[in-house]
Amino acid sequence: MKLKLKLVRSIIGKPEDQKATVRALGLKKLNQEIVKDVNPQVAGMVAKVKHLLNIEEV
């Protein structure tokens, strides 16, 4: 299974650990979309910053 992730909220003013998590997912700019395979590490990162993302199953 894959997830399509889109950064829809800014990371400005967010805690440093959330900024690092968004960067580790590979998202750099607002409205950028990426597709990731689901594994426990990615699922944990997505859960941590789900309030900043739009998430779709692909």
Residue, then its C-alpha position, 0 to 999 in steps of 0.5 A: m500500500k502507498l500513501k500520497l502525502k501533501l503538505v497543506r499547513s506551514i511548518i513555520g512556528k511548529p516545534e523543531d521535532q515536527k519540522a524535522t519529521v516533515r523534512a524526513l518525509g521528503l516534503k520541503k514546500l507547501n502543497q508539495e506531494i509525494v508518494k511513500d510506501v507504508n511501513p511502520q517508520v513512515a506510519g509513525m512519522v505521518a501520525k506525528v504530523k497528520h495535522l499538517l498533511n493531506i493523506e490519501e491511499v493510492 
